Amino acid sequence: MTVDAQRIKDDDDAIRAALTALKTATGIPVAMYGTLLADNRLQITQWIGLRTPALQNLTIEQGCGVGGRVVTTRRAVGVSDYTRANVISHEYDKVIQDEGLHSVVAVPVIVQREIRGVLYVGVHSTVRLGDKVIEEVTLTARTLEQDLAVNSAMRRADGGKAPAKPGRVMNGAEWEQVRSTHSKLRMLANRVEDEALRKELEQLCDQMVSPVRVKQSTKLSARELDVLSCVALGHTNVEAAEEMGIGAETVKSYLRSVMRKLGAHTRYEAVNAARRIGALP
């Protein structure tokens, strides 16, 4: 197998796993991935749950429709009635109607600050896809970003050659296990009084994200990372406070500081931003 063929296969496997995990986690019938082409157009290259061929392999012009807006703004976009939505252009209303989709959510997949594609979910009914769905799609996109970044890192480490025995890409559930272990290690380090041992545990935490670490322009303190690790596992402020042995108001203070440093508006945006810069797995 050639280097390019192996690269495509590795990335396709990661995308397929992300689509499957997303459909399983949300119960939403349609999940798709649009690959960003060299000319900044998108092409729907993988899908699950489509009823017709209308969207299969569809090429989307730059800036058009939901996907084009996601690429332009680099932000998630959700519409509850595609053909009537005023936040997007409507070049693709016919194919959307042919497929019978109503609500659509799309999230960018960004690796090393470059958009690689767009992750979509959609439903064939007038059900509105709320914030929880957007959050789930966003978290799946972040997991996919990790997988694609690891694939790239493995290829670079191999000098651009296809490995003789290519490693298996971890799926979404396995990445969640890594993230859970990372958070538990940080909490364990907090309870260790021996400074040398605590630093060693913190170094192990750093090593868990080092394969996809990029140069950080924002420095987060150890306590700020602890709070983010708890938030990434879905803990409330009270639960994070109990885990860390501090007050809930102190947790809020750390979160405000983190959100300010990362330019995030919500706790989940802060987690995603921290993952982008390699501060969390």
C-alpha positions as CSV (number, residue, x, y, z in Angstrom):
1,M,0.0,0.0,0.0
2,T,1.4,3.5,-0.9
3,V,1.9,6.2,1.7
4,D,-1.0,8.2,0.4
5,A,-3.3,5.2,0.3
6,Q,-2.3,4.3,3.9
7,R,-2.9,7.9,5.0
8,I,-6.4,8.0,3.4
9,K,-7.3,4.6,5.0
10,D,-6.2,5.6,8.5
11,D,-8.1,8.9,8.3
12,D,-11.2,7.3,6.8
13,D,-11.2,4.7,9.6
14,A,-11.1,7.5,12.2
15,I,-13.9,9.4,10.5
16,R,-16.1,6.3,10.2
17,A,-15.5,5.5,13.9
18,A,-16.5,9.1,14.8
19,L,-19.7,8.9,12.8
20,T,-20.7,5.6,14.3
21,A,-19.9,6.9,17.9
22,L,-21.9,10.0,17.2
23,K,-25.0,8.2,16.0
24,T,-24.8,5.8,18.9
25,A,-24.4,8.6,21.5
26,T,-27.2,10.8,20.2
27,G,-29.6,8.5,18.5
28,I,-29.7,10.9,15.6
29,P,-30.3,9.0,12.3
30,V,-28.0,10.9,10.0
31,A,-24.3,11.6,10.5
32,M,-22.0,12.9,7.7
33,Y,-18.5,14.1,7.2
34,G,-17.5,16.7,4.6
35,T,-13.8,16.8,3.6
36,L,-12.3,20.2,2.9
37,L,-10.8,20.2,-0.6
38,A,-7.8,22.1,-1.8
39,D,-10.0,24.9,-3.2
40,N,-11.9,25.4,0.1
41,R,-14.9,23.5,-1.2
42,L,-16.4,20.7,0.9
43,Q,-17.3,17.3,-0.3
44,I,-19.5,14.9,1.6
45,T,-17.3,11.8,1.6
46,Q,-18.7,9.6,4.4
47,W,-22.2,9.2,5.7
48,I,-24.5,7.1,7.9
49,G,-28.3,7.0,7.7
50,L,-29.0,8.9,4.4
51,R,-32.2,7.7,2.7
52,T,-31.4,8.9,-0.8
53,P,-28.2,9.6,-2.9
54,A,-29.0,13.3,-2.9
55,L,-26.2,14.3,-0.5
56,Q,-23.8,11.5,-1.2
57,N,-20.5,12.8,-2.6
58,L,-22.1,16.3,-2.9
59,T,-19.6,19.1,-3.4
60,I,-20.4,22.3,-1.6
61,E,-19.1,25.6,-2.9
62,Q,-17.1,27.9,-0.6
63,G,-19.2,29.8,1.8
64,C,-22.5,28.1,0.8
65,G,-25.0,26.3,3.0
66,V,-24.4,25.1,6.5
67,G,-21.0,23.5,5.8
68,G,-19.7,26.6,3.9
69,R,-20.7,28.8,6.8
70,V,-18.9,26.5,9.3
71,V,-15.7,26.7,7.2
72,T,-16.0,30.5,6.9
73,T,-16.7,31.2,10.6
74,R,-14.8,28.2,12.1
75,R,-17.7,27.8,14.4
76,A,-20.6,25.3,14.9
77,V,-23.8,26.1,13.0
78,G,-27.3,24.7,13.8
79,V,-30.5,25.3,11.9
80,S,-33.9,23.9,13.0
81,D,-35.6,24.4,9.6
82,Y,-33.0,24.3,6.8
83,T,-34.9,25.8,4.0
84,R,-36.2,28.8,6.1
85,A,-33.0,29.5,8.1
86,N,-31.7,33.0,7.6
87,V,-28.2,32.4,8.8
88,I,-27.2,30.4,5.7
89,S,-27.4,30.7,1.9
90,H,-29.8,28.4,0.1
91,E,-28.0,26.9,-2.9
92,Y,-28.6,23.4,-1.6
93,D,-32.3,23.6,-0.6
94,K,-33.3,21.2,-3.3
95,V,-30.9,18.4,-2.3
96,I,-31.8,18.9,1.3
97,Q,-35.5,18.6,0.4
98,D,-34.8,15.6,-1.8
99,E,-33.2,13.9,1.2
100,G,-36.0,15.1,3.5
101,L,-33.7,16.7,6.2
102,H,-35.1,19.5,8.4
103,S,-32.8,20.2,11.3
104,V,-29.0,20.1,10.7
105,V,-26.0,20.8,13.0
106,A,-22.5,21.1,11.7
107,V,-19.1,21.5,13.5
108,P,-15.7,22.2,12.1
109,V,-12.9,19.6,12.5
110,I,-9.7,21.5,13.1
111,V,-6.2,19.9,13.2
112,Q,-3.1,22.1,14.0
113,R,-5.3,25.2,13.4
114,E,-6.3,24.1,9.9
115,I,-9.9,23.0,9.1
116,R,-9.8,19.5,7.8
117,G,-13.5,19.0,7.4
118,V,-17.0,19.4,8.8
119,L,-19.0,16.9,11.0
120,Y,-22.7,17.0,10.4
121,V,-25.8,15.4,12.0
122,G,-29.4,15.8,10.8
123,V,-32.9,14.6,11.3
124,H,-35.8,13.9,8.9
125,S,-38.4,15.6,11.1
126,T,-39.1,19.0,12.5
127,V,-37.4,18.2,15.8
128,R,-35.1,21.0,17.0
129,L,-31.5,19.9,17.7
130,G,-30.7,21.7,20.9
131,D,-27.5,22.7,22.8
132,K,-26.9,19.2,24.1
133,V,-26.7,17.8,20.6
134,I,-24.4,20.6,19.5
135,E,-22.3,19.8,22.5
136,E,-22.1,16.1,21.7
137,V,-21.2,16.8,18.0
138,T,-18.6,19.2,19.2
139,L,-17.0,16.7,21.6
140,T,-17.0,14.1,18.9
141,A,-15.3,16.5,16.5
142,R,-12.7,17.1,19.2
143,T,-12.1,13.4,19.5
144,L,-11.8,13.1,15.8
145,E,-9.3,15.9,15.7
146,Q,-7.2,14.0,18.2
147,D,-7.3,10.8,16.1
148,L,-6.4,12.7,12.9
149,A,-3.6,14.5,14.7
150,V,-2.2,11.2,16.1
151,N,-2.3,9.8,12.5
152,S,-0.3,12.7,11.2
153,A,2.2,12.5,14.1
154,M,2.7,8.8,13.5
155,R,3.3,9.5,9.8
156,R,5.8,12.2,10.6
157,A,7.6,10.0,13.1
158,D,7.9,7.3,10.4
159,G,9.6,9.8,8.1
160,G,6.6,9.9,5.7
161,K,6.8,6.2,5.1
162,A,3.8,3.9,5.5
163,P,4.4,1.7,8.5
164,A,4.9,-2.0,7.9
165,K,2.3,-2.8,10.5
166,P,0.0,0.2,10.9
167,G,-1.4,0.7,14.4
168,R,-5.1,0.7,15.1
169,V,-6.6,4.1,15.7
170,M,-8.4,4.4,19.0
171,N,-12.1,4.8,18.9
172,G,-14.2,7.4,20.7
173,A,-14.8,5.1,23.8
174,E,-11.1,4.4,24.1
175,W,-10.3,8.2,23.9
176,E,-12.8,8.8,26.7
177,Q,-11.0,6.2,28.8
178,V,-7.7,8.1,28.2
179,R,-9.4,11.4,29.2
180,S,-10.9,9.8,32.3
181,T,-7.5,8.5,33.3
182,H,-5.9,11.8,32.7
183,S,-8.4,13.5,35.0
184,K,-7.9,10.9,37.7
185,L,-4.1,11.3,37.5
186,R,-4.4,15.0,38.0
187,M,-6.7,14.5,41.0
188,L,-4.3,12.0,42.5
189,A,-1.4,14.4,42.1
190,N,-3.4,16.9,44.1
191,R,-3.6,14.6,47.0
192,V,0.1,13.7,47.1
193,E,2.1,15.7,49.6
194,D,5.5,14.7,48.4
195,E,6.4,17.4,45.9
196,A,8.8,15.3,43.8
197,L,6.1,12.6,43.4
198,R,3.5,15.2,42.6
199,K,5.7,16.7,39.8
200,E,6.3,13.2,38.5
201,L,2.5,12.5,38.3
202,E,2.0,15.9,36.6
203,Q,4.7,15.0,34.0
204,L,2.8,11.7,33.3
205,C,-0.3,13.8,32.6
206,D,1.7,16.0,30.2
207,Q,3.0,12.9,28.4
208,M,-0.6,11.7,27.8
209,V,-1.2,14.8,25.6
210,S,2.3,15.2,24.2
211,P,1.8,13.3,20.9
212,V,-0.6,16.0,19.7
213,R,0.7,18.9,21.7
214,V,1.3,22.2,19.9
215,K,3.1,25.2,21.1
216,Q,0.9,26.9,23.6
217,S,0.4,30.7,23.4
218,T,-1.7,30.6,26.6
219,K,-0.3,29.2,29.8
220,L,-2.8,27.6,32.2
221,S,-1.9,26.9,35.8
222,A,-2.0,23.4,37.3
223,R,-5.1,24.2,39.3
224,E,-6.8,25.6,36.1
225,L,-6.0,22.4,34.3
226,D,-7.4,20.4,37.2
227,V,-10.7,22.2,37.0
228,L,-10.8,21.7,33.2
229,S,-10.1,18.0,33.6
230,C,-13.1,17.7,35.9
231,V,-15.3,19.8,33.6
232,A,-14.2,17.6,30.6
233,L,-15.6,14.6,32.4
234,G,-19.0,16.3,32.9
235,H,-18.6,17.3,36.5
236,T,-20.6,20.2,37.9
237,N,-18.9,22.9,39.9
238,V,-19.9,21.3,43.1
239,E,-18.7,17.9,42.0
240,A,-15.4,19.3,40.9
241,A,-15.0,21.1,44.2
242,E,-15.6,17.9,46.1
243,E,-13.1,16.1,43.9
244,M,-10.5,18.7,44.4
245,G,-11.1,19.5,48.0
246,I,-11.8,23.2,47.4
247,G,-14.9,25.4,47.5
248,A,-17.4,25.7,44.6
249,E,-16.8,29.4,44.4
250,T,-13.1,28.8,44.0
251,V,-13.9,26.4,41.1
252,K,-16.0,29.2,39.5
253,S,-13.1,31.6,39.9
254,Y,-10.7,29.2,38.2
255,L,-13.2,28.6,35.4
256,R,-13.6,32.4,34.8
257,S,-9.9,32.7,34.6
258,V,-9.6,29.8,32.1
259,M,-12.4,31.1,30.0
260,R,-10.8,34.6,29.9
261,K,-7.4,33.2,28.9
262,L,-8.8,30.9,26.2
263,G,-11.4,33.4,24.9
264,A,-14.2,30.9,25.7
265,H,-17.8,31.8,26.5
266,T,-18.9,28.5,28.1
267,R,-17.2,25.8,30.1
268,Y,-17.4,23.4,27.2
269,E,-15.8,25.9,24.8
270,A,-13.0,26.2,27.3
271,V,-12.5,22.4,27.3
272,N,-12.5,22.3,23.5
273,A,-10.0,25.2,23.3
274,A,-7.7,23.5,25.9
275,R,-7.8,20.3,23.7
276,R,-6.9,22.3,20.6
277,I,-3.7,23.7,22.2
278,G,-2.8,20.2,23.6
279,A,-3.4,21.1,27.3
280,L,-6.0,18.3,27.6
281,P,-6.2,14.9,25.9
